[in-house]
């Protein structure tokens, strides 16, 4: 609603929704921030298609504009301390020498995830430490959401969810987000960090069907990417039964 109010003011020159209570930036929950950030991370992973040449560059270019615009909007609607972090990360991003855009965006989103995890959840440490602690911290969402997403998986994908999916106190969508963080952090211009990939696999394995992967580390990265993208929409479809 805060975003709609600003857009109405920009388009018409007057506050058309002044009577609507849009809430305070301080009312935005940690869950909402990580949902927002993870959706951008997922877009970036989706755009990574090496060997596609011009198609890949075009796809990354579109995602780059979307991420940049979305983060600016997020900064505008956030509390001052969060806005400061986001704007600072964007400034640093713009000052970095012109390297591969995908890797610049990857570094930006991973950095933001770690900084927000520290400020909003009080967790810090190595990438693996943050991913593990992120799974265990309650961000205001009931574990019963796992039952909701398991129903969606069963009826839409015709797949029977694992017992860990249904009954674990760890949210299934948090498993995807933590694995996504590790997946992005694992890759750089010089190669892939196998330890981060192993941790992403460990987080995903209890709940998701992961296609058997080859020993090649790049093949493993793409298998985990495929797993995250395959299950993402089933897990993040909103029904609202257990909100």
C-alpha positions in Angstrom: 0.0 0.0 0.0 2.9 2.4 0.7 4.1 1.8 -2.9 0.6 2.4 -4.3 0.3 5.6 -2.4 3.6 6.9 -3.8 2.7 6.0 -7.3 -0.7 7.7 -7.1 1.0 10.9 -5.8 3.5 10.7 -8.7 1.0 10.2 -11.4 -1.8 12.6 -10.3 0.1 15.1 -8.2 -2.3 14.6 -5.3 -2.7 12.1 -2.6 -5.7 10.0 -3.8 -5.4 7.4 -1.0 -4.8 9.8 1.9 -7.6 8.1 3.9 -6.0 4.7 3.6 -3.8 3.6 6.4 -0.7 2.4 4.6 1.1 1.5 7.8 4.6 2.5 9.0 7.9 1.4 7.5 8.6 0.0 11.0 5.7 -2.4 10.6 7.4 -4.3 7.8 8.3 -7.8 9.1 11.6 -9.6 8.6 9.7 -12.3 6.8 8.6 -9.8 4.2 12.1 -8.4 3.6 13.6 -11.9 3.1 10.7 -12.9 0.8 11.3 -9.8 -1.3 15.0 -10.3 -1.4 14.8 -14.0 -2.1 12.4 -13.3 -5.1 15.1 -11.1 -6.6 17.8 -13.8 -6.0 15.5 -16.3 -7.7 15.1 -14.0 -10.7 18.9 -13.7 -11.0 19.5 -17.5 -10.8 16.8 -17.9 -13.4 18.6 -15.5 -15.7 21.9 -17.4 -15.5 22.1 -19.5 -18.7 25.7 -19.8 -19.8 26.2 -20.7 -23.4 23.1 -18.8 -24.5 25.2 -15.9 -25.7 23.1 -12.9 -26.7 19.9 -14.4 -25.2 21.7 -14.6 -21.8 23.0 -11.1 -21.9 19.5 -9.8 -22.8 17.9 -11.8 -20.0 20.5 -10.6 -17.4 20.1 -7.0 -18.6 16.3 -7.1 -18.0 16.8 -8.7 -14.6 19.5 -6.1 -13.7 17.0 -3.3 -14.4 14.3 -5.0 -12.4 16.6 -5.7 -9.4 17.9 -2.1 -9.4 14.4 -0.6 -9.6 13.0 -3.0 -7.0 15.8 -2.2 -4.5 15.3 1.5 -4.9 11.6 1.1 -4.2 12.4 -1.1 -1.2 14.7 1.6 0.2 12.0 4.2 -0.3 9.4 2.3 1.8 11.8 1.0 4.5 12.7 2.2 7.9 15.7 4.6 7.9 18.2 2.0 9.1 17.2 -0.5 6.5 17.0 2.2 3.8 20.5 3.3 4.7 21.8 -0.3 4.2 20.1 -0.7 0.8 21.2 2.6 -0.6 24.7 2.0 0.6 24.8 -1.3 -1.2 23.5 0.2 -4.4 26.1 3.0 -4.2 28.8 0.4 -3.8 27.4 -1.6 -6.7 27.5 1.5 -9.0 31.1 2.2 -8.0 32.4 -1.3 -8.8 34.4 -1.4 -12.1 32.4 -2.8 -15.0 32.8 -6.5 -14.6 30.2 -9.2 -15.6 26.8 -7.8 -14.7 25.5 -11.2 -13.4 28.4 -11.5 -10.9 28.0 -7.8 -9.8 24.3 -8.5 -9.1 25.1 -11.7 -7.3 27.5 -10.0 -5.0 25.0 -7.2 -4.3 22.2 -9.6 -3.3 24.3 -11.8 -1.2 25.8 -8.8 0.6 22.3 -7.4 1.2 21.0 -10.8 2.5 23.9 -11.0 5.0 23.5 -7.4 6.2 19.7 -7.7 6.6 20.2 -11.0 8.5 22.5 -9.2 10.9 20.2 -6.2 11.4 16.8 -7.9 11.4 17.6 -11.4 12.8 20.8 -10.8 14.8 22.7 -13.5 12.9 26.2 -13.3 11.4 29.2 -15.4 10.6 30.3 -17.3 7.5 27.8 -17.9 4.7 27.2 -21.4 6.0 26.7 -20.1 9.6 24.1 -17.6 8.4 22.3 -20.1 6.3 22.0 -22.6 9.2 20.9 -19.9 11.7 18.4 -18.5 9.2 16.6 -21.8 9.1 16.3 -22.1 12.9 15.0 -18.5 13.6 11.3 -18.0 13.7 10.4 -15.0 11.5 6.8 -14.8 12.5 5.4 -17.5 10.2 3.8 -20.6 11.5 5.3 -24.0 10.6 1.8 -25.0 9.6 2.5 -23.1 6.4 4.4 -26.4 5.5 1.0 -28.2 5.5 -0.4 -25.6 3.1 2.5 -25.8 0.7 2.4 -29.7 0.8 -1.2 -29.6 -0.2 -0.3 -27.3 -3.2 2.5 -29.7 -4.1 0.2 -32.7 -4.0 -2.7 -31.2 -6.0 -0.8 -29.1 -8.5 2.4 -31.2 -9.0 0.9 -34.6 -8.2 3.9 -35.2 -5.9 3.6 -36.7 -2.4 5.5 -34.5 0.0 8.0 -36.0 2.4 7.3 -36.3 6.1 10.0 -33.7 6.8 8.2 -31.3 4.4 4.9 -31.7 6.3 6.1 -32.0 10.0 9.4 -30.1 10.2 9.5 -26.9 12.2 11.8 -25.5 9.6 9.8 -23.8 6.9 10.1 -25.3 3.5 10.4 -21.9 1.9 13.2 -21.0 4.2 15.1 -24.1 3.0 14.8 -22.8 -0.5 15.9 -19.3 0.5 18.9 -20.6 2.4 19.9 -22.9 -0.4 19.5 -20.1 -2.9 21.9 -17.9 -0.8 24.5 -20.7 -0.8 24.0 -21.4 -4.5 24.6 -17.7 -5.4 27.5 -17.3 -2.9 29.2 -20.5 -4.2 29.9 -19.2 -7.7 32.5 -16.7 -8.8 34.5 -15.8 -11.9 37.1 -18.4 -11.1 35.0 -21.4 -10.1 32.5 -22.9 -7.7 32.9 -23.5 -3.9 32.1 -27.2 -3.3 31.6 -26.8 0.4 28.7 -24.3 -0.1 27.2 -26.6 -2.7 27.3 -29.5 -0.2 25.5 -27.4 2.4 22.9 -26.3 -0.1 22.3 -30.0 -1.0 22.1 -31.0 2.7 19.4 -28.3 3.3 17.3 -29.3 0.3 17.6 -33.1 0.5 15.1 -33.8 3.3 12.2 -32.2 1.4 12.9 -32.1 -2.3 13.5 -34.6 -5.1 16.9 -33.8 -6.4 17.9 -35.2 -9.8 20.9 -37.5 -9.4 23.9 -35.3 -10.2 27.2 -36.1 -11.8 30.5 -35.6 -10.1 31.2 -32.5 -12.1 30.8 -29.5 -9.8 29.2 -27.4 -12.5 26.7 -30.1 -13.1 25.9 -30.2 -9.4 25.4 -26.5 -9.3 22.9 -26.7 -12.2 21.0 -29.6 -10.6 20.5 -27.6 -7.4 19.5 -24.6 -9.4 16.9 -26.7 -11.2 15.6 -28.1 -7.9 15.1 -24.6 -6.5 13.4 -23.3 -9.6 11.2 -26.4 -10.0 9.7 -26.1 -6.5 9.7 -22.3 -5.9 6.2 -21.5 -7.1 4.6 -24.4 -5.3 6.2 -23.3 -2.0 5.5 -19.6 -2.5 1.9 -19.8 -3.7 -0.2 -17.8 -1.2 -3.3 -19.4 0.2 -3.4 -17.8 3.6 -4.9 -20.6 5.6 -2.2 -20.4 8.3 -1.2 -16.7 8.3 
